[in-house]
Amino acid sequence: MQIYLPIAELSVNVFLLLGLGGLIGFLSGLFGVGGGFLMTPMLIFIGIPPAIAVATQANQVIASSISGVLAHFRRGNVDIKMGLVLLAGGFVGSTVGVALFTLLRGLGQIDLVISLSYVILLSTIGVMLLFEGTRALLRRRRNVQRRKLHQHHWAHGLPLKMRFRKSRLYISALLPLGCGFVVGVLSAIMGVGGGFIIVPLMIYLLGMPTTVVIGTSLFQIIFVSANVTFLQATQNQTVDIALALMLIAGGVVGAQYGGRYASRLPGDSLRILLGALIMGLGIKLLYDLVSTPDDLYSLGATL
Amino acid sequence: MSRLGTPLRLLLLLCALLLCATAPLGQARAQLTTDLSNHVVAITTGFAGSSVLIFGTGAEPNDDIVIVVRGPEKNQVVLRKSNVAGIWMNTARITIENVPSFYALASTRPLHEIADEAVLQRHRIGVDQIRDPKLRLKASENLAREWEEAFVRRKQAQGTYSESYYLIQRRSAALFRAEIPIPPNVPVGPYHVETYVFRDGRIAEAQSQPLFIQKVDLEAEVYDFAHTQAGIYGLLAVVMAALAGWLGHLIFKRD
């Protein structure tokens, strides 16, 4: 059964989209990642124009983040004050990101920038996951020394200190603002929530307790991707509601099943598997960039 | 271009056919008369491509027939990649102006057997005749041709430009028909379906019929909405995703 996507202006199989949404949703439930960074390359591979894939993906991230944040709210695992500061940075970052996106689109370079960003991102995450997974597998066999609870580094010297009760932190507001900004830019250009970047930053750079990290990052991701969706819709008209609906429907269902399986499957081996999958996607994108194209010419926008 | 309704058109065609059948031998030739199976191709939610049937009468058995389905004219950006530090990126661009966004040609024989280059060029028949004269103000003839050929090649790969010889069927001495496929990625807008009758390498008769390819119902509304009310559309997309996420949470509450 085919569905005609009104904004992408092409016809795609409904079950392919639902299946893709379901598969990525399942993986994101399984690993506790947003899944946007897997979905966008997949959409590009099935022929959705990159600009539309990215903007529509941002729309889908809203749904999956809300789904996730509600559970964390109930358990009280959201540091709203920290979330709001991250969000302030995220708003500026995503606005700048969409402006950059519009500029690059006008120059005819947006597809290249999206592909390149994904190559870098996917290979980094892939290597990290493979490394982590292997290390965890090995670590189980021997005892490891625990690290100190609090470490002091350069970031503690910054001005504008602020108290975050829930996170039990007294740090400079510039840190979460900066983190929010970086992830905001990425969110706009790549259509990802950016959880896989902001979560390590929150743990290692800000020093937040892991219990509130996921909930707080989801909280800010909702609003950042809402901002991206709105700006992409108004500036570039690249948000395809029909495509987003298909992906959301598949994703919401898939995520629930993924979450249920998460505790039953061997985590470390799965992490290695996900790492390999991500590496594979990255290599495919890189290959497309460096291999000589069949035709040097391509069609750009119609005016 | 007349604006008669389809039933009236069919009636006219029928009259033409009757005239053709009853006309005594030796009288003046019957006029070329053509019509389409449908004058509107509606793009709906389930649209996966379609086709338009063109049929007509009034050509002699030895005549050649060429049918051209021409989409609305647009300006098209064409990009060329080159290798920069190992990566293929777009480094040159050009805008080809006023070229059809869709071009499907059907004929009884290969074009070069039907007429010579000059005739085809004058009537812009065949994808090889797609030209943008303005391009020659910016670039040399050779360079302009290279870009135009690349443009046509990409359009053909996309399925929006095509040439199919021998697609026209002759049902009897007088009646001919051709079914032109409309791909799923067809551009929307007002189209022209042109029928040319070639006799001894020259155009003896020609007729044009209007065809409209348009998004209807939800498809049209969503597209228009996204472009004219972009702000509200953006808000709606956000609200829809938020609701869907919340619903998903309610349905699959897990603890």
Contacts between the chains, C-beta under 8 A, distances in Angstrom:
chain1	res1	chain2	res2	distance
A	1	B	46	7.2
A	2	B	46	6.1
A	2	B	47	7.3
A	2	B	48	3.9
A	2	B	184	7.4
A	3	B	45	6.1
A	3	B	46	6.9
A	4	B	43	6.1
A	4	B	44	7.0
A	4	B	45	5.8
A	4	B	46	7.0
A	4	B	47	4.2
A	4	B	48	7.5
A	4	B	184	7.1
A	4	B	219	6.0
A	6	B	215	6.9
A	6	B	218	7.5
A	6	B	219	4.8
A	6	B	222	4.1
A	6	B	223	4.7
A	6	B	226	7.4
A	7	B	222	7.3
A	7	B	223	6.7
A	7	B	226	5.8
A	9	B	185	6.6
A	10	B	184	6.3
A	10	B	185	5.2
A	11	B	47	6.0
A	11	B	48	4.9
A	11	B	49	7.2
A	11	B	184	3.8
A	11	B	185	7.5
A	59	B	237	5.1
A	59	B	238	7.4
A	59	B	241	5.2
A	60	B	241	6.7
A	62	B	238	6.2
A	62	B	241	3.8
A	62	B	242	5.8
A	62	B	245	6.4
A	63	B	241	4.2
A	63	B	242	7.1
A	63	B	244	4.6
A	63	B	245	3.7
A	63	B	248	6.9
A	64	B	245	6.5
A	65	B	245	6.9
A	66	B	241	7.7
A	66	B	242	5.5
A	66	B	245	3.2
A	66	B	246	5.7
A	66	B	249	7.0
A	67	B	245	4.3
A	67	B	246	7.5
A	67	B	248	4.6
A	67	B	249	4.8
A	70	B	246	7.1
A	70	B	249	4.5
A	71	B	249	7.0
A	71	B	254	7.7
A	108	B	77	7.0
A	108	B	79	5.3
A	108	B	90	4.9
A	108	B	93	5.7
A	109	B	89	7.0
A	109	B	90	6.4
A	112	B	87	7.6
A	112	B	89	5.0
A	112	B	90	6.9
A	116	B	87	7.5
A	222	B	242	7.7
A	226	B	238	4.6
A	226	B	242	7.6
A	229	B	234	6.2
A	229	B	237	5.4
A	229	B	238	5.3
A	229	B	241	7.3
A	230	B	231	7.7
A	230	B	234	4.0
A	230	B	235	6.5
A	230	B	237	7.8
A	230	B	238	6.0
A	231	B	234	7.5
A	232	B	234	7.6
A	233	B	226	6.9
A	233	B	230	5.5
A	233	B	231	7.7
A	233	B	233	5.4
A	233	B	234	3.1
A	233	B	237	6.0
A	234	B	230	4.4
A	234	B	231	5.4
A	234	B	234	5.3
A	235	B	230	8.0
A	237	B	226	5.4
A	237	B	227	5.6
A	237	B	230	6.1
A	239	B	226	7.2
A	239	B	233	7.4
A	239	B	234	6.8
A	239	B	237	5.2
A	241	B	222	6.3
A	241	B	226	7.7
A	241	B	233	7.7
A	241	B	236	7.4
A	241	B	237	5.5
A	241	B	240	6.7
A	242	B	45	7.8
A	242	B	222	6.9
A	244	B	237	6.6
A	244	B	240	7.5
A	244	B	241	6.5
A	245	B	240	7.2
A	245	B	244	7.4
A	248	B	241	6.2
A	248	B	244	4.7
A	248	B	245	7.5
A	248	B	248	7.9
A	249	B	244	7.5
A	252	B	244	6.6
A	252	B	245	7.0
A	252	B	247	7.7
A	252	B	248	3.3
A	252	B	252	7.4
A	253	B	248	7.6
A	253	B	252	7.6
A	255	B	248	7.6
A	256	B	248	7.4
A	256	B	252	3.9
A	256	B	254	6.8
A	259	B	254	6.5
A	260	B	254	7.0
A	289	B	87	5.0
A	289	B	88	6.3
A	290	B	86	5.6
A	290	B	87	6.0
A	290	B	88	7.1
A	291	B	88	7.8
A	292	B	83	7.9
A	292	B	88	7.1
A	293	B	81	6.0
A	293	B	88	5.6
A	295	B	150	7.3
A	295	B	153	6.6
A	295	B	154	6.7
A	295	B	157	7.4
A	296	B	80	5.4
A	296	B	81	4.9
A	296	B	82	7.1
A	296	B	88	7.9
A	296	B	150	7.9
A	297	B	78	6.0
A	297	B	79	6.9
A	297	B	80	5.2
A	297	B	81	7.7
A	297	B	147	7.7
A	297	B	150	3.6
A	297	B	151	7.4
A	297	B	153	7.1
A	297	B	154	5.9
A	298	B	78	7.5
A	298	B	79	5.1
A	298	B	80	7.9
A	298	B	81	7.2
A	298	B	90	7.4
A	298	B	154	6.3
A	299	B	76	6.3
A	299	B	77	7.2
A	299	B	78	6.1
A	299	B	79	7.5
A	299	B	151	7.3
A	299	B	154	4.9
A	299	B	155	7.2
A	299	B	158	7.1
A	300	B	76	7.5
A	300	B	77	3.2
A	300	B	78	6.5
A	300	B	79	5.0
A	300	B	93	6.5
A	301	B	77	5.0
A	302	B	74	4.6
A	302	B	75	6.8
A	302	B	76	5.3
A	302	B	77	7.4
A	302	B	101	6.6
A	302	B	187	7.7
A	303	B	74	6.9
A	303	B	75	4.1
A	303	B	76	7.5
A	303	B	77	6.8
A	303	B	95	6.8
